[in-house]
Structure formats: C-alpha cells, structure tokens
Amino acid sequence: MNSDQFEGKWKQLKGTLKQRWAKLTDDDVTALSGKKDELVGRIQERYGITREQAEREADEWAAAANADLDQADRQTLASHATRRM
C-alpha cells in the first residue's frame, strides 16, 4: 500500500493499530495523522528496531488490515444487495 492509499484509509486502519503495536500511545496515534513515514519512525523508536524492519512490519500490517477492510466491505455490499431482493 503506498503512502496515499495509507493516508486515505487511515481512519479505518488506525482501529487495529494499537492492537498490533501496543507500545504506541494514544498521543502517538493522534500525531501520526495517517502519515506512513511517521508510523514507521514511531515503530522504530518504540520497539528499537531498524527502519527497514519497521517499514516491513508496517507494510505487512497495512496490507492485512486493508484486506480485512475490503472483505468487510464486500460482505456489507452483499448483505445490502440480498435485502433489496
């Protein structure tokens, strides 16, 4: 997921953020404002890992969370379509 996509889905994605990285504070999450680069920096800082590792983890999390959101969207659409029949 590129930075623009990440920023566009931020409101939906941030719900799972603290589940994945419990060391991030509410202030951290608020300050991120959907900026992937800032998330990577905070993960690196809080967990003491390399920037490359933090970026890889952020990408994996975002891809999984995005897939979950897409699946939920498809289920909602299917449910609405069934009700209209």
C-alpha positions as CSV (number, residue, x, y, z in Angstrom):
1,M,0.0,0.0,0.0
2,N,1.5,3.3,-1.0
3,S,1.5,6.4,1.2
4,D,-1.5,8.0,-0.5
5,Q,-3.6,4.8,0.0
6,F,-2.4,4.5,3.5
7,E,-3.4,8.1,4.3
8,G,-6.8,7.7,2.6
9,K,-7.7,4.6,4.7
10,W,-6.2,5.9,7.9
11,K,-9.4,6.3,9.9
12,Q,-10.3,2.7,9.2
13,L,-6.7,1.4,9.7
14,K,-6.0,3.1,13.0
15,G,-8.6,1.0,14.8
16,T,-6.2,-2.0,14.6
17,L,-3.0,0.0,15.0
18,K,-2.8,-0.3,18.8
19,Q,-3.7,-4.0,18.7
20,R,-0.6,-4.6,16.6
21,W,1.7,-2.1,18.4
22,A,0.7,-1.8,22.0
23,K,3.7,0.4,22.8
24,L,2.3,3.2,20.7
25,T,0.5,5.7,22.9
26,D,-2.8,7.5,22.0
27,D,-0.8,10.6,21.5
28,D,1.4,8.7,19.0
29,V,-1.6,7.6,17.1
30,T,-3.1,11.0,17.0
31,A,0.1,12.6,15.9
32,L,0.6,10.2,13.1
33,S,-2.4,11.6,11.2
34,G,-2.2,8.8,8.6
35,K,1.4,9.5,7.6
36,K,3.1,6.2,6.9
37,D,6.6,7.6,7.3
38,E,5.8,8.9,10.7
39,L,4.3,5.5,11.7
40,V,7.5,3.7,10.6
41,G,9.5,6.2,12.7
42,R,7.4,5.7,15.8
43,I,7.6,1.9,15.5
44,Q,11.3,2.1,15.1
45,E,11.6,4.3,18.1
46,R,9.3,2.4,20.4
47,Y,10.5,-1.1,19.6
48,G,14.2,-0.4,18.9
49,I,14.3,-2.0,15.5
50,T,15.8,-0.9,12.2
51,R,13.9,1.4,9.9
52,E,13.8,-1.3,7.3
53,Q,12.2,-3.8,9.8
54,A,9.7,-1.2,11.0
55,E,8.8,-0.4,7.4
56,R,8.3,-4.1,6.5
57,E,6.1,-4.6,9.6
58,A,4.1,-1.5,8.8
59,D,3.6,-2.7,5.2
60,E,2.5,-6.2,6.3
61,W,0.1,-4.8,8.9
62,A,-1.4,-2.3,6.4
63,A,-1.9,-5.0,3.8
64,A,-3.5,-7.4,6.2
65,A,-5.8,-4.7,7.7
66,N,-6.7,-3.4,4.2
67,A,-7.6,-7.0,3.1
68,D,-9.8,-7.3,6.2
69,L,-11.5,-4.0,5.4
70,D,-12.1,-5.0,1.8
71,Q,-13.6,-8.2,2.9
72,A,-15.9,-6.5,5.3
73,D,-16.9,-4.0,2.6
74,R,-17.8,-6.9,0.2
75,Q,-19.8,-8.6,2.9
76,T,-21.7,-5.4,3.7
77,L,-22.5,-4.8,0.0
78,A,-23.7,-8.4,-0.4
79,S,-25.9,-8.1,2.6
80,H,-27.5,-4.9,1.3
81,A,-28.0,-6.5,-2.2
82,T,-29.7,-9.5,-0.6
83,R,-32.1,-7.3,1.4
84,R,-33.1,-5.4,-1.7
85,M,-34.2,-8.6,-3.4
